[in-house]
Amino acid sequence: MAFTLPRYHAPDFNRPPLLSAPDAALAPAPRDGVAPQGYHATSIFPEYFKVKGVWLLASESRMDCVAVLREGAIAVVEFRNLRTGDPVFLGRSEDGSQGIYVHPHGFSAPDQREESFAFRQSRSRETAYSKDYDAIYDLLRHEREHGHILWVMGPACAFDADSRAAFAALVRSGYVHGLLAGNALATHDLEAGYLHTALGQDIYTQESRPNGHYHHIDTINAVRAAGSTAAFIGSGAVKDGILYECVKAHIPYVLVGSIRDDGPLPEVYGDVYAGQDAMREQVRRATTVICMASTLHTIATGNMTPAFRVVDGTVRPLYLYSVDISEFAVNKLRDRGSLAVRTMVTNAQDFVVNVSRGVNAQ
């Protein structure tokens, strides 16, 4: 059966109590980077603001930001990006009584009900994921043609020959439209193509090579000498892998560094806020986000990923997956980053191989 997007059920603003709700209050930001008292903090869900008698949807949102009225539209702005005098929406109620309405159930069927008691409702290492895989295959086939698929990856996928080749195949097949990662994923993927090791260990046999502890920094040094990852790949030093396929297909990738990075590679953002801006630019385009084996990058991405996207005037779901072998890692995202995430507790390398085989099976 072909994949179809769930229909969005918009609020009925012509019925009470929303019909009689007041316009939302506004107050100017007192100075750069500071919101006025009583500001409204945004969530991951669709939010509507009543302005001059009309309910306006904040079409592009993220959690823990403020809503600002700009040129007759709702802009969702990080605190650090507020400017003195910005008209900021006020109100802590979300039921419309202050002219602000948060709509968390827009994609639920009107008669949808859950049992009050049922076993195994949490997502754990014991969960059966066969249905999840089938759903991901169908979703990715749909999104390849109609959406924007963003992947968030830790270095684990570059440590294994099969998972590295599987993700490269996903790029070639059109299932990757953007990539977010850190210095490690890119470094070890390039090391694998350059020296067939990751952290000095053969990516297939797992045997440590003599002086292998030099391999990742030798790789970084060679890339820095070339001037860029693209130039390094263009020189023929690497002929396969994740970054190779992204560069070849002109897939954008954002590498955001950490305080422990070696090198790093030339493209790695050292300024955390510049990196966050670059990540958000990719998230703004995404309709499906799949995060694997990188707790910090996953939570960072989850914090800027809403549960919906407006495409050509239509509100649709934004699908967010977190895949990690650690229950702690996937649960931390649900606690700290997104209530809308779908979690899978499994080895990320196996996950990539299964997804690549599954989507390319037809």
ABEGO torsion letter per residue (X at the ends): XBBBBBBBBBBBAABOAAAABBBBBBBBBABBGBBBBGBBBBBABBBBBBBGGBBBBBABBBBGBBBBBBGGBBBBBBAAABBBGBBBBBEABAAGAAGBBBBAAAABBAABBBBABBBGABBBAABBAAAAAAAAAAAAAAAAAABBBBBBBBAAAAABAAAAAAAAAAAAAGABABBBBBAAAAAAAAAAAAAGBBGGBBAAAGBBBBGAAAAAAAAAAAAAAAGBAAAAAAAGABABEAAAAAAAAGBBBBBBBBAABBOBBAABBABAAAAAAAAAAAAAABABBBBBGBAAAAAAAAAABBABBBBGGBBBBBBBBBBBABAAAAAAAAAAABAABBBBBBBAAAAAAAAAAAAAAX
